[in-house]
């Protein structure tokens, strides 16, 4: 299977999972309300975030909307250059996560380019986040790993064509 299929397949799966989990959170949780899932470990807490990760830069939602668009376009534009599954999956995670949060910024209140991102995963020792945020972070970590010379997926895929 071509790396581009892995990239776009991963992105679609992440985007759908993100949007479904956010829809469930919005439908079942009250704003600011919290539901204990695992005592002292995990809660579902609905928050709407106008800023970046951890709620920083709350007054610059347009900046993050434009940044998500630039990242998504850059990944799609460069997708023909992806040569291995590890890079493809990592970029797919970043793309799907960026598109998931971009959808919130474009289609959620208070309006296009200023929409608030839905966050609901709350470990109480870390700021509340969502599936898209997780995908972006995991994708970035995988990209760092894939960048090391001789990374297993890189040498294996390069050898197989």
N, C-alpha and C positions, 0 to 999 in steps of 0.2 A: 504494500500500500504506500502511496507517495506521501512524503512529508507534508505536503499541502493539505491532503485529506486529514491527516492527524491534526494539523494546526486548526483548520476550520471546523472539524468535527469536535475537537476539544472546546473551541470557542462557543459553538452552538450549545453543547451540553452545559457549560458553565453559565451561559446567559439564561437558558431555560431554567436551570436549577435555581439561579439567583432570583429570577422574576417570580417563580412559583413560591419559593420560601418567603419572599417579601409579601406576596399577595396573602399568603396564609397568616403571616404576622400581623398585617394590617387588618385582616378580617377577624382575627381572634383575640388580639391584645388591645388594651386601651392605651392611648398616648401616655407615656411615662409610667404606665403600669408594669408590674413585674410578676412573673410566674416562676416559682422555684422548680427546676427540673431535677437537679442533683444537689442535695444539701451541701451548702458551703462551696460548691464548685461551679454550677451552671444555672443561669436564669435566662428566661426570655424576657427582655425589657425593650419595649417599643420606643425608639427615639427617631426623630427626624433631624438629620444633620445637614445644615446649609454649607458647611465648610469642608475641609479636607479630613484626612484620617485624624482621629482623636479630637475632632471638633475644632481644630486650629483653623485660622483664617476664615472665620464664619462670615466675614463681610465681603468675601471674594468668590461667590459661587460661579460667576461668569468665567473667571479665570480657570476654574477646575473643569468647567464644561468644555471650554476651548482646548485645554490640555488633554482631556480624554479623547476629543475628536482628533487632535494631532497624533496622539499615540496610536489610536486605531488605524488612521490612514497610513501611518508609517509602517505598521506591521503588515497591513494588507498590501501596500505598495512593494514591500520587500519580501513578501511571501514566496515569490519564485526563487529566491536565493537560499531558502532554507533547505539544507541537505540531509538532516538526520531527524529521527523521531524525538530525541530529547529536546532539541531546540524547538521543534515543531510543537510539542506538547506544552513546553514552557511558554512559548509565545501565544499559544491558544488559550492558556490560563490567563495571561495578562490581557489579551484581546477580549475574551469573554467577560472578565471582571470589569474592564474599562467600559465595555458596552452596557453591562448591567447597571453600573452606577450612572452612566451617561443617560440611559433611558429614564432614570429617576429625575435627573437634572432637566431633561427636556419635557417630561410629561407629568410630573407631580407638582402640586402647589409649592410656592406661590406663582409659578408660571415658567414658560420656556427659558432655558439658560440659567434660571434661578431656583429650580426645583430642589427640594430637600431630599437627600438620600435616606432611605429607610434602613435603619440599623436595629438589630434585635438580639444578637448573640452576646451574652453578658457573662463573663467569668468573674466579675467583681474585682479582679486585680489588674484588669486591662480595660481600656475604653470599649464601649459597645461597638460591634461591627456587624458585617453581613457576609454572605457567601461570596459575593464579588470581591470584597476586600481580601478575604482569605485566598481566593484564587490568584489575585495580583501578587500577594506576598509570596505564595508558594511558587508561582511562575518566575518571579524575580530570583528566588533562591536557586531554582533549577537552572535558570540562565547563567547564574554565577558558576554553578557546578559544571555546566556544559562548556563553559569558557576555558576550563582547565585543559591544557594540552593532554591528549591521550585519554580524554573522557571516554568511558566504555561505549556509550551509544554513538559517539562521533566516529570513533575508529571502526566500529562494526558496520554502521550504515555507509560510511564512505567506501569501505571495501566491497560492499554488496552493490553499490551503484545507486 
